[in-house]
């Protein structure tokens, strides 16, 4: 994570093949409901936004 907490804070996916780990934090979840719940919680904690890709994956990003 960036020292100033800007940029991509987390990548959340249900697809094991897209889960890479490392920086930013990568989270592998069971299903779409868990993904949105987790992404929402992380975004709220950091005052960040959620962007969802067509693949269904989410990133938590702070501008």
C-alpha positions in Angstrom: 0.0 0.0 0.0 1.2 3.5 -0.8 2.5 5.5 2.2 -0.1 8.2 1.5 -2.9 5.6 1.1 -3.8 6.7 -2.4 -4.1 4.4 -5.4 -5.3 0.8 -5.4 -5.8 -0.4 -1.9 -7.2 -3.8 -2.6 -8.1 -6.2 -5.4 -11.0 -8.5 -4.7 -11.9 -11.6 -6.8 -13.7 -14.9 -6.8 -11.4 -16.3 -9.5 -8.3 -18.1 -8.2 -6.5 -17.6 -11.5 -6.7 -13.8 -11.0 -5.6 -13.9 -7.4 -1.9 -12.9 -7.4 -1.2 -11.6 -3.9 1.3 -9.0 -3.0 0.9 -5.2 -3.3 -1.8 -4.0 -3.4 -3.6 -6.4 -1.1 -5.3 -9.1 -3.1 -8.3 -11.0 -1.6 -9.8 -14.2 -2.8 -13.4 -14.6 -1.8 -16.1 -17.4 -2.2 -18.8 -15.6 -4.1 -20.1 -12.2 -5.4 -22.0 -11.4 -2.2 -18.9 -11.9 -0.1 -16.8 -9.8 -2.6 -19.2 -6.8 -2.4 -19.4 -7.0 1.4 -15.7 -7.2 1.8 -15.0 -4.5 -0.8 -17.6 -2.2 0.8 -16.1 -2.7 4.3 -12.5 -2.0 3.1 -13.7 1.1 1.2 -15.6 2.4 4.1 -12.6 1.9 6.4 -10.3 4.0 4.2 -12.8 6.5 2.8 -12.3 5.0 -0.7 -14.3 4.1 -3.7 -15.1 0.7 -5.3 -14.8 0.0 -9.0 -16.2 -3.2 -10.4 -14.9 -4.6 -13.7 -16.9 -6.5 -16.3 -15.3 -9.7 -15.0 -17.0 -9.0 -11.7 -13.8 -8.4 -9.8 -13.5 -5.2 -7.7 -10.8 -2.8 -6.8 -10.9 -0.5 -3.8 -9.2 2.8 -4.9 -8.5 6.1 -3.2 -7.9 9.2 -5.3 
